[in-house]
Amino acid sequence: MARCGAGLCCCCGERESRTPEELTILGETHEEEDEILPRKDYESLDYDRCINDPYLEILESMDNKKAQRYEAVKWMLVFAIGVCTGLVGLFVDFFVRLFTQLKFRVVQSSVEECTEKGCLALSLLELLGFNLTFVFLASLLVLIQPVAAGSGIPEIKCYLNGVKVPGVVRLRTVVCKAMGVLFSVAGGLFVGKEGPMIHSGAVVGAGLPQFQSISLRKIQFNFPYFRSDRDKRDFVSAGAAAGVAAAFGAPIGGTLFSLEEGSSFWNQGLTWKVLFCSMAATFTLNFFRSGIQFGSWGSFQLPGLLNFGEFKCSQSDKKCHLWTAVDLGFFILMGIAGGLLGATFNCLNKRLAKYRMRNVHPKPKLVRVLESLLVSLTTTVVVFLASMVLGECRQMSSSRHSGNDTLSLQDISEDVNSSIKTFFCPNETYNDMATLFFNPQESAILQLFHQDGTFSPVTLSLFFLLYFLLSCWTYGISVPSGLFVPSLLCGAAFGRLVANLLKSYIGLDHIYSGTFALIGAAAFLGGVVRMTISLTVILIESTNEITYGLPIMITLMVAKWTGDFFNKGIYDIHVNLRGVPLLEWETGVEMDKLRASDIMEPNLTYVYPHTRIQSLVSILRTTVHHAFPVVTENRGNEREFMKGNQLISNNIKFKKSSILTRAGEQRKRSQSMKSYPSSELRNMCDEHIATEEPPEKEDLLQQMLERRYTPYPNLYPDQSPSEEWTMEERFRPLTFHGLILRSQLVTLLDRGVCYSESQSSASQPRLSHAEMSEDYPRYPDIHDLDLTLLNPRMIVDVTPYMNPSPFTVSPNTHVSQVFNLFRTMGLRHLPVVNAVGEVVGIITRHNLTHEFLQARLRQHYQTI
């Protein structure tokens, strides 16, 4: 089935020394029997509005009241997205707590009993039974929907950047994601639920405004107003921000995350809607969690799934401060260390991901499940043995003394106090390693942030090393898994270790260990994900302490700069490994040595304004292009064109270089039309050429002015080239009139929109905007149509449905201008049109990727 992968190949193909069409014309190869081209993995999203006749009909019928109602519906949908995202977070949090408490209650009772009886092996088997069962269920859900694996942030980043990853925003995805992540977290894997919450919110934002479901066919409402890539991506931005807000209780951070992580197009109205959606998600989750956990409905004590608690010094310690100016120097050094550790983490995870792509993914899906179970088995055994063998039994005390390795039970919160574990230790002592490993990850973070003198340096070092290696191995297996919480735990242990060393060996008794734990968490997380603005605000909102703003910002900046010196962020690495054509924020300065003509694809596949069904079917069957320029042949200028007149074609060198490829495309279309059932190729325009040929001395400018109001003067449905045509007939200049999408052409054919030779184009049936977008986002494939019901001699008038005014650029436009226009406007196709309206090429996302531009720059230097 021919399906367009426009993000990679819209109206363009792979650049080679000789294309298949060139080899065909040169007689060096035989035409392939199978003309159906392979399906591409990724498609681009189109943010540009198609201002065609059906869309103009909607605008004409819309007055101020309708526009206000339309905007009000949009606000209500944004609020509904926030509420639903909060409810998804509530669902995940409730069952994670339920399963985790059940597991730890059973295992704790078994450990306490078996410590005396000497049957700890039975306790380990019980823990393995819980963890392996939960991880197995999470892996099964990923088998149902493979895109549900991982955190989902790379996929959402691609979507916001303009690339559609297959199945990334389907209803089945959010179900498997939400259920899978609660099993993977409850199964004891070193993963978090915050990243999948972002993906879940984005799926809710994409699906809710559509009022239909592909998975559940019965969910179908007649509400076609937001069924376009433009509106859908706005809602996905709001949903992703709501996911961040629900995960961390950070609505402003969620808004900045949606902006920083790849949204190509942004405006003030969208910012306000996204912030409102984030607030709704935070309010919903906070309201229900506070009521369910504390029975205090309306108190709003738990704003997000992850809460860092309140940072404050002990009242008895007058010398303690959260941080001082002297500490900034240590924070900078911690930022450098965090960047180095993050770069190491990303390097190791990249090698693991490559190994999985080569040795695990090609094998049967059961192998992926076995890998997940192996990771779960290893993690469980390491956690149990580390707590039993490496943990230290430390004395509990009812008083707190600065710098002592004691724990005050009076100055800590009830949650932190209840999370202390006494595994394998005698009375009045606790196991510091088990306190970190045998607790939910959120409780372990609270321990590292708010306990003073609880953990020895050896315990912190071993905990950091084990968590670093196991979380690096875990991220990428076939289970839903987030990376925020494991990174925060690693960094918090590192920061707490630094604080302990400074207290013990340098004598800085005034420092607050919780601040260093927080800075360490920010440094490591920043070194892994390389986020700056949004992560700063997320951490500030999570701590509810504005004085931490400056040290967190400095630490994240230093960590990012240090890590970027070695490699990219973890999400960018996984995006690159999948071959997604992601566009950066801007191009390098050296790229301005290139022009649009250097990177465009001159090998065009085009259609005429009035084209026979047989020709359209041939084009759609033999290409994977997603858009086609609508052109007419400028017969009046053909002599000047063949002479190389610069006024007519100031890019004639590009046309001459693509003559062979154009000939190959036209011959391929001609041969395919001849093989079309019940079709005969006839050239009806020969007799008109002589009558329409202008005098040699006729003024060209006057001729163009006369044709201003006759946009398609040389319109013959059978203008497809025949083998008897001369070179002059084959390669006339192509006057550009608009752009027609593959989905639009297939919809026209599917609904039988055409007219016969004996009729005028006015008799052709008209489709409304709702009818054109009814099959969005999955339009039928050309190979799914019943061609026997189509008369190949009928003619389709595509002019009412094409985009007559797409964004275009000149061949001499600098690459930086092309890139900025393409990215900021969220385009999918950018035609290159010269000074007199001739289309000479087209630019797509593939032509603007970093790798493609680098290759073109090398060719530019070679020609110089």
HUDALIN-V511731 format. One record per residue. N is the residue number from 1. PHI is phi in whole degrees, 0 to 359 (NA if undefined). PSI is psi in whole degrees, -180 to 180 (none if undefined). Layout:
{{N | PHI | PSI} {N | PHI | PSI}}
This chain:
{{1 | NA | 127} {2 | 280 | 120} {3 | 225 | 137} {4 | 280 | 131} {5 | 256 | 73} {6 | 295 | -25} {7 | 296 | -18} {8 | 244 | -27} {9 | 216 | 17} {10 | 303 | 118} {11 | 55 | 26} {12 | 208 | 159} {13 | 231 | -175} {14 | 288 | 136} {15 | 281 | 124} {16 | 224 | 171} {17 | 294 | -34} {18 | 219 | 120} {19 | 284 | 161} {20 | 303 | -35} {21 | 293 | -39} {22 | 295 | -43} {23 | 296 | -33} {24 | 295 | -46} {25 | 294 | -37} {26 | 282 | -6} {27 | 74 | 22} {28 | 267 | -4} {29 | 207 | 167} {30 | 258 | 151} {31 | 292 | 143} {32 | 288 | 142} {33 | 289 | -40} {34 | 266 | 112} {35 | 266 | -3} {36 | 282 | 122} {37 | 270 | 157} {38 | 289 | 156} {39 | 286 | 141} {40 | 270 | 158} {41 | 282 | -36} {42 | 231 | 148} {43 | 238 | 156} {44 | 269 | 155} {45 | 265 | 151} {46 | 245 | 111} {47 | 270 | -9} {48 | 279 | 134} {49 | 284 | 139} {50 | 269 | 101} {51 | 275 | 68} {52 | 260 | -175} {53 | 299 | -45} {54 | 300 | -36} {55 | 289 | -38} {56 | 294 | -31} {57 | 296 | -37} {58 | 293 | -43} {59 | 296 | -39} {60 | 293 | -32} {61 | 274 | -4} {62 | 259 | 121} {63 | 257 | -172} {64 | 296 | -39} {65 | 294 | -42} {66 | 294 | -39} {67 | 297 | -40} {68 | 293 | -40} {69 | 295 | -39} {70 | 299 | -44} {71 | 292 | -37} {72 | 295 | -40} {73 | 297 | -38} {74 | 296 | -42} {75 | 295 | -39} {76 | 295 | -38} {77 | 293 | -39} {78 | 298 | -43} {79 | 296 | -42} {80 | 296 | -36} {81 | 297 | -43} {82 | 297 | -43} {83 | 296 | -46} {84 | 295 | -38} {85 | 295 | -41} {86 | 299 | -38} {87 | 291 | -36} {88 | 298 | -44} {89 | 298 | -38} {90 | 297 | -43} {91 | 300 | -48} {92 | 297 | -46} {93 | 295 | -41} {94 | 297 | -48} {95 | 283 | -29} {96 | 297 | -45} {97 | 297 | -42} {98 | 298 | -51} {99 | 292 | -39} {100 | 293 | -44} {101 | 297 | -40} {102 | 298 | -45} {103 | 295 | -50} {104 | 291 | -31} {105 | 294 | -45} {106 | 293 | -44} {107 | 291 | -39} {108 | 296 | -43} {109 | 298 | -40} {110 | 293 | -41} {111 | 294 | -44} {112 | 296 | -35} {113 | 283 | -41} {114 | 280 | -16} {115 | 297 | -36} {116 | 277 | -36} {117 | 270 | -13} {118 | 78 | 34} {119 | 241 | 44} {120 | 294 | -23} {121 | 299 | -36} {122 | 294 | -38} {123 | 296 | -40} {124 | 296 | -40} {125 | 296 | -38} {126 | 296 | -44} {127 | 296 | -41} {128 | 297 | -39} {129 | 299 | -45} {130 | 297 | -52} {131 | 295 | -45} {132 | 295 | -37} {133 | 296 | -46} {134 | 296 | -43} {135 | 292 | -36} {136 | 298 | -43} {137 | 296 | -41} {138 | 297 | -40} {139 | 292 | -37} {140 | 297 | -40} {141 | 295 | -34} {142 | 290 | -32} {143 | 297 | -35} {144 | 293 | -42} {145 | 223 | 94} {146 | 302 | -30} {147 | 290 | -9} {148 | 283 | -7} {149 | 289 | 157} {150 | 77 | -167} {151 | 278 | -27} {152 | 88 | -11} {153 | 294 | -42} {154 | 301 | -40} {155 | 293 | -42} {156 | 291 | -36} {157 | 299 | -41} {158 | 296 | -43} {159 | 297 | -45} {160 | 293 | -26} {161 | 282 | -15} {162 | 114 | 12} {163 | 246 | 129} {164 | 265 | 111} {165 | 275 | 131} {166 | 304 | 128} {167 | 74 | 10} {168 | 287 | -25} {169 | 236 | 39} {170 | 266 | 159} {171 | 298 | -40} {172 | 299 | -33} {173 | 295 | -47} {174 | 291 | -32} {175 | 293 | -49} {176 | 293 | -33} {177 | 291 | -49} {178 | 293 | -43} {179 | 287 | -37} {180 | 293 | -39} {181 | 290 | -32} {182 | 291 | -32} {183 | 286 | -39} {184 | 291 | -37} {185 | 289 | -45} {186 | 294 | -23} {187 | 281 | 5} {188 | 83 | 5} {189 | 290 | 152} {190 | 278 | 71} {191 | 224 | 164} {192 | 239 | 163} {193 | 260 | 0} {194 | 284 | -42} {195 | 298 | -50} {196 | 301 | -26} {197 | 296 | -35} {198 | 295 | -44} {199 | 295 | -43} {200 | 298 | -43} {201 | 298 | -38} {202 | 294 | -39} {203 | 294 | -41} {204 | 299 | -42} {205 | 295 | -33} {206 | 283 | -35} {207 | 267 | -36} {208 | 299 | -45} {209 | 289 | -10} {210 | 281 | -24} {211 | 55 | 37} {212 | 199 | 161} {213 | 219 | 133} {214 | 284 | -36} {215 | 290 | -40} {216 | 249 | 97} {217 | 297 | -26} {218 | 288 | -20} {219 | 278 | 97} {220 | 209 | 114} {221 | 239 | 150} {222 | 277 | 80} {223 | 217 | 80} {224 | 269 | 13} {225 | 286 | -24} {226 | 244 | 26} {227 | 265 | 73} {228 | 206 | 157} {229 | 299 | -34} {230 | 296 | -53} {231 | 291 | -38} {232 | 295 | -40} {233 | 290 | -31} {234 | 298 | -45} {235 | 292 | -34} {236 | 295 | -39} {237 | 300 | -44} {238 | 295 | -42} {239 | 294 | -40} {240 | 296 | -42} {241 | 296 | -39} {242 | 296 | -35} {243 | 296 | -42} {244 | 295 | -44} {245 | 299 | -41} {246 | 290 | -34} {247 | 287 | -42} {248 | 244 | -1} {249 | 64 | 38} {250 | 230 | 82} {251 | 295 | -39} {252 | 291 | -41} {253 | 298 | -36} {254 | 296 | -41} {255 | 298 | -45} {256 | 291 | -32} {257 | 298 | -46} {258 | 298 | -33} {259 | 283 | -43} {260 | 286 | -34} {261 | 270 | 34} {262 | 119 | 1} {263 | 298 | 119} {264 | 286 | -37} {265 | 240 | 135} {266 | 212 | 142} {267 | 214 | 175} {268 | 295 | -42} {269 | 298 | -40} {270 | 293 | -38} {271 | 301 | -45} {272 | 294 | -40} {273 | 293 | -41} {274 | 295 | -42} {275 | 295 | -39} {276 | 296 | -41} {277 | 296 | -41} {278 | 295 | -42} {279 | 298 | -41} {280 | 297 | -40} {281 | 294 | -44} {282 | 297 | -44} {283 | 298 | -46} {284 | 298 | -50} {285 | 295 | -41} {286 | 296 | -42} {287 | 298 | -49} {288 | 285 | -39} {289 | 294 | -42} {290 | 297 | -39} {291 | 287 | -40} {292 | 286 | -43} {293 | 276 | -36} {294 | 247 | -8} {295 | 68 | 17} {296 | 246 | 83} {297 | 289 | 129} {298 | 90 | 5} {299 | 275 | -26} {300 | 56 | 61} {301 | 263 | -17} {302 | 235 | 88} {303 | 288 | -26} {304 | 215 | 174} {305 | 294 | -30} {306 | 240 | 119} {307 | 235 | 129} {308 | 276 | -7} {309 | 79 | -179} {310 | 264 | 128} {311 | 266 | 120} {312 | 201 | 149} {313 | 280 | 161} {314 | 292 | 141} {315 | 295 | -25} {316 | 281 | -16} {317 | 258 | 98} {318 | 284 | -23} {319 | 277 | -13} {320 | 284 | 138} {321 | 224 | 151} {322 | 302 | -44} {323 | 194 | 157} {324 | 234 | 172} {325 | 297 | -32} {326 | 295 | -32} {327 | 293 | -21} {328 | 300 | -35} {329 | 297 | -42} {330 | 293 | -35} {331 | 296 | -39} {332 | 296 | -44} {333 | 297 | -38} {334 | 294 | -35} {335 | 296 | -41} {336 | 297 | -46} {337 | 297 | -40} {338 | 297 | -38} {339 | 295 | -40} {340 | 293 | -44} {341 | 295 | -40} {342 | 295 | -40} {343 | 296 | -39} {344 | 295 | -43} {345 | 301 | -46} {346 | 293 | -38} {347 | 296 | -46} {348 | 295 | -42} {349 | 293 | -33} {350 | 296 | -43} {351 | 296 | -39} {352 | 296 | -42} {353 | 297 | -41} {354 | 297 | -41} {355 | 298 | -42} {356 | 296 | -40} {357 | 295 | -31} {358 | 270 | -34} {359 | 242 | -19} {360 | 253 | -50} {361 | 296 | -37} {362 | 292 | -18} {363 | 277 | 172} {364 | 305 | 154} {365 | 297 | -24} {366 | 298 | -29} {367 | 297 | -36} {368 | 295 | -38} {369 | 295 | -42} {370 | 295 | -36} {371 | 296 | -43} {372 | 297 | -41} {373 | 294 | -36} {374 | 296 | -42} {375 | 296 | -42} {376 | 296 | -43} {377 | 299 | -47} {378 | 296 | -44} {379 | 298 | -44} {380 | 296 | -44} {381 | 295 | -43} {382 | 296 | -44} {383 | 298 | -45} {384 | 293 | -48} {385 | 291 | -38} {386 | 296 | -39} {387 | 291 | -34} {388 | 279 | -38} {389 | 260 | -43} {390 | 265 | -16} {391 | 289 | 149} {392 | 256 | 138} {393 | 272 | 117} {394 | 243 | 149} {395 | 281 | 133} {396 | 270 | 142} {397 | 226 | 156} {398 | 270 | 1} {399 | 228 | 157} {400 | 244 | 134} {401 | 232 | 133} {402 | 299 | 129} {403 | 87 | -9} {404 | 270 | 152} {405 | 274 | 55} {406 | 236 | 166} {407 | 237 | 125} {408 | 271 | 123} {409 | 273 | 0} {410 | 258 | -25} {411 | 259 | 6} {412 | 247 | 160} {413 | 287 | 166} {414 | 294 | -37} {415 | 295 | -45} {416 | 295 | -40} {417 | 296 | -42} {418 | 288 | -14} {419 | 272 | 1} {420 | 287 | 132} {421 | 248 | 136} {422 | 255 | 23} {423 | 305 | 135} {424 | 60 | 20} {425 | 234 | 150} {426 | 288 | -180} {427 | 298 | 153} {428 | 64 | 15} {429 | 229 | 164} {430 | 223 | 157} {431 | 264 | 112} {432 | 291 | -35} {433 | 290 | -43} {434 | 294 | -31} {435 | 298 | -31} {436 | 274 | -38} {437 | 273 | -35} {438 | 261 | 41} {439 | 222 | 156} {440 | 304 | 152} {441 | 299 | -35} {442 | 297 | -40} {443 | 292 | -37} {444 | 296 | -39} {445 | 297 | -43} {446 | 298 | -38} {447 | 299 | -46} {448 | 290 | -31} {449 | 280 | -35} {450 | 237 | -2} {451 | 268 | 145} {452 | 244 | 117} {453 | 72 | 27} {454 | 275 | -31} {455 | 237 | 139} {456 | 280 | 158} {457 | 301 | -36} {458 | 296 | -44} {459 | 298 | -44} {460 | 296 | -40} {461 | 295 | -47} {462 | 294 | -41} {463 | 298 | -44} {464 | 298 | -45} {465 | 296 | -46} {466 | 294 | -43} {467 | 292 | -38} {468 | 300 | -51} {469 | 290 | -45} {470 | 288 | -37} {471 | 291 | -34} {472 | 295 | -40} {473 | 291 | -35} {474 | 286 | -39} {475 | 291 | 112} {476 | 124 | -12} {477 | 285 | 172} {478 | 276 | 61} {479 | 218 | 152} {480 | 296 | 127} {481 | 208 | 132} {482 | 261 | 164} {483 | 241 | -10} {484 | 295 | -54} {485 | 294 | -45} {486 | 302 | -38} {487 | 293 | -40} {488 | 296 | -40} {489 | 294 | -45} {490 | 300 | -48} {491 | 294 | -37} {492 | 294 | -40} {493 | 296 | -40} {494 | 297 | -45} {495 | 295 | -39} {496 | 293 | -35} {497 | 295 | -42} {498 | 299 | -43} {499 | 298 | -42} {500 | 297 | -41} {501 | 293 | -41} {502 | 296 | -37} {503 | 290 | -41} {504 | 280 | -40} {505 | 254 | -23} {506 | 254 | -20} {507 | 83 | 25} {508 | 274 | 79} {509 | 285 | -14} {510 | 278 | -13} {511 | 288 | 151} {512 | 260 | 117} {513 | 297 | -34} {514 | 298 | -36} {515 | 295 | -44} {516 | 294 | -35} {517 | 296 | -41} {518 | 294 | -44} {519 | 295 | -39} {520 | 297 | -41} {521 | 297 | -42} {522 | 294 | -40} {523 | 296 | -47} {524 | 291 | -44} {525 | 297 | -41} {526 | 295 | -36} {527 | 292 | -24} {528 | 272 | -50} {529 | 264 | -19} {530 | 62 | 35} {531 | 265 | 149} {532 | 237 | -73} {533 | 297 | -55} {534 | 295 | -40} {535 | 293 | -35} {536 | 300 | -49} {537 | 292 | -38} {538 | 299 | -45} {539 | 291 | -37} {540 | 294 | -44} {541 | 293 | -34} {542 | 289 | -33} {543 | 274 | -20} {544 | 58 | 35} {545 | 225 | 101} {546 | 291 | -23} {547 | 293 | -16} {548 | 279 | -2} {549 | 301 | -51} {550 | 295 | -51} {551 | 297 | -37} {552 | 295 | -43} {553 | 297 | -46} {554 | 298 | -43} {555 | 297 | -44} {556 | 294 | -39} {557 | 296 | -46} {558 | 296 | -42} {559 | 297 | -41} {560 | 294 | -48} {561 | 299 | -40} {562 | 293 | -46} {563 | 294 | -39} {564 | 295 | -20} {565 | 293 | -24} {566 | 253 | -45} {567 | 200 | -174} {568 | 269 | 175} {569 | 292 | 162} {570 | 298 | -37} {571 | 289 | -40} {572 | 295 | -35} {573 | 297 | -46} {574 | 290 | -32} {575 | 296 | -45} {576 | 294 | -38} {577 | 296 | -30} {578 | 275 | -4} {579 | 74 | 27} {580 | 281 | 130} {581 | 284 | 74} {582 | 278 | 137} {583 | 261 | 132} {584 | 286 | -179} {585 | 288 | -33} {586 | 202 | 167} {587 | 265 | 166} {588 | 287 | 162} {589 | 296 | -35} {590 | 292 | -17} {591 | 290 | -16} {592 | 288 | -3} {593 | 286 | -13} {594 | 259 | 153} {595 | 243 | 173} {596 | 300 | -35} {597 | 293 | -22} {598 | 280 | -24} {599 | 247 | -10} {600 | 288 | 164} {601 | 258 | 110} {602 | 278 | -12} {603 | 278 | 90} {604 | 267 | 145} {605 | 246 | 118} {606 | 233 | 166} {607 | 231 | 159} {608 | 267 | 158} {609 | 304 | -39} {610 | 241 | 111} {611 | 230 | 144} {612 | 289 | 152} {613 | 301 | -38} {614 | 297 | -36} {615 | 287 | -41} {616 | 297 | -44} {617 | 298 | -40} {618 | 298 | -44} {619 | 297 | -46} {620 | 291 | -30} {621 | 280 | -29} {622 | 255 | 5} {623 | 225 | 162} {624 | 246 | 12} {625 | 293 | 145} {626 | 261 | -12} {627 | 216 | 149} {628 | 227 | 128} {629 | 296 | 137} {630 | 266 | 119} {631 | 225 | 162} {632 | 232 | 154} {633 | 273 | 127} {634 | 277 | 81} {635 | 294 | -32} {636 | 294 | -21} {637 | 251 | 12} {638 | 293 | -35} {639 | 292 | -43} {640 | 295 | -35} {641 | 296 | -44} {642 | 291 | -23} {643 | 279 | -12} {644 | 83 | 30} {645 | 300 | 124} {646 | 291 | -27} {647 | 293 | -40} {648 | 284 | -44} {649 | 218 | 95} {650 | 281 | 7} {651 | 232 | 39} {652 | 296 | -29} {653 | 296 | -34} {654 | 289 | -34} {655 | 290 | -41} {656 | 296 | -36} {657 | 290 | -19} {658 | 250 | 13} {659 | 297 | -43} {660 | 297 | -43} {661 | 291 | -36} {662 | 295 | -40} {663 | 296 | -41} {664 | 297 | -42} {665 | 296 | -43} {666 | 291 | -38} {667 | 293 | -38} {668 | 298 | -41} {669 | 294 | -41} {670 | 297 | -46} {671 | 295 | -39} {672 | 294 | -37} {673 | 292 | -34} {674 | 293 | -31} {675 | 274 | -4} {676 | 292 | 140} {677 | 301 | 133} {678 | 61 | 32} {679 | 241 | 143} {680 | 231 | 127} {681 | 280 | 119} {682 | 235 | 139} {683 | 257 | 104} {684 | 263 | -2} {685 | 259 | -3} {686 | 300 | -42} {687 | 289 | -19} {688 | 271 | -18} {689 | 296 | -45} {690 | 294 | -37} {691 | 287 | -29} {692 | 264 | -4} {693 | 288 | 123} {694 | 285 | 157} {695 | 301 | 151} {696 | 296 | -33} {697 | 266 | 6} {698 | 293 | 139} {699 | 293 | 123} {700 | 294 | -43} {701 | 297 | -42} {702 | 298 | -40} {703 | 297 | -41} {704 | 292 | -37} {705 | 295 | -39} {706 | 295 | -28} {707 | 267 | 9} {708 | 300 | -39} {709 | 260 | 11} {710 | 235 | 80} {711 | 295 | -24} {712 | 234 | 72} {713 | 286 | -29} {714 | 246 | 74} {715 | 249 | 107} {716 | 227 | 121} {717 | 301 | -25} {718 | 258 | 37} {719 | 280 | 5} {720 | 300 | 138} {721 | 291 | 144} {722 | 254 | 167} {723 | 291 | -17} {724 | 274 | -6} {725 | 291 | 147} {726 | 278 | 172} {727 | 298 | -37} {728 | 295 | -37} {729 | 287 | -32} {730 | 286 | -37} {731 | 239 | 52} {732 | 286 | 155} {733 | 300 | 142} {734 | 257 | 111} {735 | 281 | 126} {736 | 274 | 130} {737 | 239 | -18} {738 | 167 | -172} {739 | 228 | 131} {740 | 241 | 136} {741 | 272 | 154} {742 | 302 | -44} {743 | 299 | -36} {744 | 292 | -42} {745 | 296 | -43} {746 | 295 | -38} {747 | 296 | -42} {748 | 297 | -43} {749 | 291 | -39} {750 | 296 | -34} {751 | 262 | 6} {752 | 66 | 39} {753 | 275 | 103} {754 | 194 | 175} {755 | 215 | 162} {756 | 266 | 168} {757 | 299 | -33} {758 | 280 | -5} {759 | 248 | 168} {760 | 267 | 164} {761 | 294 | -18} {762 | 293 | -22} {763 | 280 | -6} {764 | 292 | 136} {765 | 300 | 148} {766 | 251 | 136} {767 | 255 | 142} {768 | 278 | 171} {769 | 296 | -36} {770 | 294 | -40} {771 | 291 | -35} {772 | 291 | -31} {773 | 256 | 12} {774 | 296 | -36} {775 | 271 | 4} {776 | 296 | 138} {777 | 264 | 5} {778 | 245 | 93} {779 | 281 | 151} {780 | 296 | 152} {781 | 273 | 151} {782 | 298 | -29} {783 | 280 | -7} {784 | 269 | -10} {785 | 281 | 148} {786 | 273 | 98} {787 | 290 | -18} {788 | 292 | -20} {789 | 274 | -5} {790 | 256 | 133} {791 | 275 | 113} {792 | 296 | -18} {793 | 271 | -7} {794 | 290 | 157} {795 | 245 | 140} {796 | 249 | 126} {797 | 267 | 107} {798 | 270 | -6} {799 | 298 | -36} {800 | 291 | -19} {801 | 250 | -11} {802 | 283 | 164} {803 | 271 | 106} {804 | 282 | -12} {805 | 223 | 59} {806 | 286 | 164} {807 | 295 | 136} {808 | 226 | 161} {809 | 227 | 159} {810 | 279 | 153} {811 | 299 | -22} {812 | 268 | 6} {813 | 292 | 137} {814 | 292 | 152} {815 | 297 | -36} {816 | 297 | -38} {817 | 292 | -42} {818 | 299 | -44} {819 | 296 | -47} {820 | 297 | -42} {821 | 296 | -46} {822 | 295 | -44} {823 | 282 | -46} {824 | 290 | -31} {825 | 270 | -3} {826 | 64 | 45} {827 | 276 | 164} {828 | 241 | -31} {829 | 222 | 138} {830 | 227 | 96} {831 | 294 | 147} {832 | 254 | 115} {833 | 237 | 133} {834 | 276 | -170} {835 | 292 | -23} {836 | 250 | 21} {837 | 84 | 20} {838 | 265 | 130} {839 | 280 | 125} {840 | 245 | -6} {841 | 177 | -179} {842 | 214 | 146} {843 | 241 | 132} {844 | 235 | -179} {845 | 303 | -37} {846 | 301 | -36} {847 | 284 | -7} {848 | 245 | 4} {849 | 290 | 157} {850 | 299 | -41} {851 | 295 | -43} {852 | 294 | -43} {853 | 295 | -38} {854 | 296 | -41} {855 | 296 | -42} {856 | 293 | -35} {857 | 293 | -39} {858 | 297 | -41} {859 | 297 | -36} {860 | 297 | -43} {861 | 294 | -36} {862 | 293 | -39} {863 | 291 | -32} {864 | 290 | none}}
